[in-house]
Amino acid sequence: MFQLSDASVLTDDLRRLRRALHRDPEVGLHLPRTRQTVLAALDGLGLEITTGTALSSVVAVLRGGRPGPAVLLRADMDALPVAEATGLPYASRRPGVMHACGHDLHTAALVGAARLLAGRGAELAGDVVFMFQPGEEGHDGARLMIEEGVLDAAGERVVAAYALHVTANTLPAGVVATRPGTVLAGSDGFDVTVTGRGGHGSSPHTAADPVTAACAMVTALQTMVTRTVDVFDPAVLTVGSVHAGEARNVIPETAVLRATVRTFSEATRAKVREGVLRTVRGIADAHGVTADVNYQDGYPVTVNDPAETAFATTVAAELLGEARSLTAPRPISGSEDFSLVLQEVPGAFLGMGACPTGLDPATAPMNHSPHAVYDDGVLPAAAALLADLAARRLEGAAAGAVEA
């Protein structure tokens, strides 16, 4: 229903919007300047707009001219606490804050999709919900928006949901990749505080050393993963922080380790959690210390609906060309809170390459790097793809080709 040429006329506007967002990034759930920029960009499109109370979200509903169900398109808007080192003329003006994960492109692309769809609103066989979300980067923004009713914003539960995420490496610019089933890992974390009895380093027998216990935990946790988790349903457990003491000759009272866990199924997620608790407590007992485990459930596994993924792959191939619509060979160990949306309604999460010309996708700085650079020349394609997914999904429901 849409062609790339339909979106090409938006190129300059979308690039300006993206770069304005890039210069002025905000972190977390409260993005007042970003929200104002988005509201200004949506002005005049005839959308029904509401803003969040628990977070700086924007929900915009486009009413189609024909009866039908509603579909949802989502963009995350938040930046990262990263000091930009790209040297770009539109680099972040906010010290220590950067759009290092491409959410500025996502936001601009969704604005572009809204403009394209609003221009053909009378033709749409149903409604489109545009979900502009803060707080994807570990702040549970999607959960809050779901609690505030985004999935029912059109007056009924959306029948499908789609999101697009750019990558600074891995894929060439404009190439889309996704897969049915598990597409992204679940992400959890835990902190362990080991408490012993401090003492002099020359007399460890008079103390209960939390350092040796913590070190044993670090290595035993790796063994726990390799010995208990199915290699065909894997897990990644990385201890990224260990801290204990300040002086070389003092056995401290406590040691603290912090770790992240990535899993690709809910069964393995539960197994690793149980294994962490069992391993840590067993080692603590063996060393005569105590261990307090604060296990934080993060984002669940992102699971694409097979039918919606097949549909999205077909739409991308017809819009961009067969060579630019790929099936990803394996899931990615990153995580996403769009997973929470996909737990409620069927849909698909797609990746799009935005590696700049002249850089090798295999070696270019990756998302979250202070050196990550994104080619905003992909914005028209991203906007057209999102718009086409919504329009064709509604048309398919009207024709009875897909379930409404």
C-alpha positions, 0 to 999 in steps of 0.5 A: 500500500505504501512505496519508498517513494511515498516516504522519500518526500519526508526525508529532510523533515525526518532527518531534521527531527532525528538530529534535533532529538539526538542533540537533546537526549533524555534518560529514563521515564521522564523526557519532557523535552522529547515529549514536547518535540514529538507532540509538535511533530504530530501536530496537525495530523488529526490524531487523538493524543494522550500523554502519560502520568507515570511517564512522559509517554505519548499515545496517538490514535489515528481513526481509519475511515473504514471500520475494522480493528486496531493495530499498534506501532511502537517507538522507544524515545529514551537515551543512555547515560553515555558520553558521546564520542562521535564528533558529529556536528549534531552530537549530544549537547547534554554531558554524559547523555547520548542516543547511543541505541538509536531511539532517536531514529525510532522516534523520527521513523514513527512520526514519519509513519504517522504522517504517511498513514494520516495522509491516507486515513480515509482508506484505512480499515481500522485504527492505528495506535502510535506508542511513543515510549520512554524508559526502555533502557531498564526503566520498565516503560512498556509495563507502565504504558500497558498499565495506563492502557496503551493496548486499549487506546483505540477503544478495543484491544489491538490485534497486532503490534510491531516495533522496529529497532535500528542497529549501528553494526551487524546489518547493512543500512536498510536491511531488515532482519527478524525471526519467528519465535524467540528473537531477543533474550530475557534479561535479569540481574542479581546482587549478592552481599556476602557478610563475614567477619572482618579481621587482619590479613595476617590472621585469616583464621580469626576472621570469616573471609567474604572475599574468598567466598565471593570469588568461589561464587563467581567461578561456581556460578559459571560451572552451574550454568555449563553443568545444568543448562541445556546447550540448545536452550542457553544462558549467559551469566556474567559477573560484571562487578566485584567489590570488597575492602579498601586495604591490602592487609584487612579482611573486610566485613563484606564483599559484593558481586553484581551480575547479569543473566540472559536467557532465551526461554522462560523455563531456562530463566527459572532454572538459572534463578533457582541455580543462582540461589542454590549455588550462592547459599551453598558456598556461603554455608561452606565458608561460614559466611552469609549471603543476601541475594537480591534477584531482580526480574528484568525484561522477559524473552521477546517472542515473535508470533510466527504468523505476524513474523511471516507477514512482516517479512513479506511486507518488508520484502515487497517494500524493500526488495527480497535481498533486504528482508532476511530471516535472522539465523539465531536470537540476539542476547540483547533484551527489550521491554517490547516483550511485554507487549508481545506477551499481551498481543501477537506481533513482531519485533524487527531489526533494521541496519543503519550502519553508515556507508564506509563502515563495515557492519562487522566491525563498526561500533555497536549499539550503546557504544559512545562511538556508535553512529547511525545512518539516518538515510534509513528513516524513509524506509523505516517510516514506510515499513511501519506504515505499510505493516499497519495499513496492510495488517488492517486491510488483511483483517478487512478482507478476512485474510488474517484474524481480526 
